Amino acid sequence: MWADPFPMPRPEPPCPVELNKYGILFPGPGNRPPFFPLKLLEHIFPKETIFCELQALKKFDEQVIESLVDRILGLNPSYPKKHLKVFSILKKIKLLEKISELIELGMSDEELPVVCDALAPDSPLSYGNPVRSISDGLMTEDKRFRFLQEQHQMNIPFFYDRPEPYHFDWRAVVPYCESPFVGTTPEGSFATVTRISIHPLCHDFHGSFDKLKEEINMLQRFKKTEHTQIVTLLASFTRENENYLMFPCAVNDLRTYWENNESKTKARDPKWVEWLSYQVLGLMEAVSLIHQSPEDKDCPEEERT
């Protein structure tokens, strides 16, 4: 599990910020670099800290700095896109003085990750749709390489309830770690079941695990159905030709749960009979809801999926 799920206090004085002190480390063995979710960057770089960082460059006057701060944080109503991840990458590679040029080029956080021709490492960085390039004069080859590397530590996915799968490239830093099951590891009919822990700053499922609401197309049919026996699909994504479905963590499968909750006296115990009846009733209600989904009411039964 995560050793330090929440960020340390911001530094005083507000700058210069040493980013490496804040990065989140993956638990367990290995030498994976720290990562920086957006919520962490927002914590590290409030308005006054960004102002201080830009002022320390001694390149911009106060009015320009104020304008840049608003652009970086997405506070300018005429240019609402954020540039905080781009700012943080430049800070990490010691190229912060180029922030105004990249903002004017329209390279916001939404354009990340930038790419380059793998067969021509000295080629310019490209971004956006339509594709645009960062001129060679803006960054040296060494800085371009560092930008390519560091961007993945800043451009961290944030999971929330959505029907479409996420698509991650092989270099993406996906903020979860595997967590062993207690007892028997469950097995799916067509997939491997893995218990994971998503970093708390990287998802919007807080408080959702106690609501088992309604798999990608079929499970979405039960989005508006609430039942304790129907599992909710939280999110889905693909990575390196593997498909992932994300559900709330269940400590046991149904069989193991029943075995662990059996009464030693079984049928002679009225409370056990009541408990078992309640379990069967819950399953019957869930199956009934599945076959009588409100979304299927106008669809003939033989055509339902």
Secondary structure by P-SEA (a helix, b strand, c coil): cccccccccccccccccccccccccccccccccbbbcaaaaaaaccaaaaaaaaaaaccccaaaaaaaaaaaacccccccccaaaaaaaaaaaccccaaaaaaaacccccccccccccccccccccccccccccccccccaaaaaaaaaaccccbbbbbccccbbbbbcccccccbbbbbbccbbbbcccbbbbbbbccccccccccccccccccccccccccccccccccccccccccccbbbbbcccccccaaaaaaaaccccccccaaaaaaaaaaaaaaaaaaaaaacccccccccccccc
